[in-house]
Amino acid sequence: MTRHRPARRPGDSGTTTLMGSHRVSKHSPVVETLGDLDELNCLMGMLRLHLKGESKAMAERIQFDLFAAGADLAACGNGAWLEPERTALIEKFMVRLSVRSGKPQGFVLPGGNAGAAWCHLARAVCRRTERRVTAIPENERPNPEVLRYLNRLSGMLFELAHTLAGRGKETPWRPAKNRKK
């Protein structure tokens, strides 16, 4: 009995192709950041399951924007798919959320309800992605709008989590010395 060996694929050697047939290592800063963007997009999809109306529509638009950010990354500094108008839209939505729900007093524990918890998780991954963008070498760094967008998105996700949890429903963080035992 002969064993069939699967055909060898280009990625089997630990490299992948970016836009323009540019081959890079799968552990390059760009590919690491693309992976974080993919994870963030998946989390936005999970979050969308807990949203309604304007928030649900915004989450879907964000998913499209994250693909545009990925295209900017994969172009290795030679593209500009994510437009400043997208960042402005995120900022306006964040302001509306902030006005609606008010500011939390101090730090809050991630949670509140399922939707708020997904927001907090997406926010944490968004911040990691933002840090990864800054680790990309200058000559490969994407459209500067990607970094601005991710910065606003993490703030917006915090505001959305606060809104979804409901005023006064979040658990404030207290240092150990101030907690009841």
Secondary structure, 3 states (H helix, E strand, C coil): CCCCCCCCCHHHHCEEEEHHHEEEECCCHHHHHHHHHHHHHHHHHHHHCCCCHHHHHHHHHHHHHHHHHHHHHHCCCCCCCCCHHHHHHHHHHHHHHHHHHCCCCCCECCCCCHHHHHHHHHHHHHHHHHHHHHHCCHHHCCCCHHHHHHHHHHHHHHHHHHHHHCCCCCCECCCHHHCCC
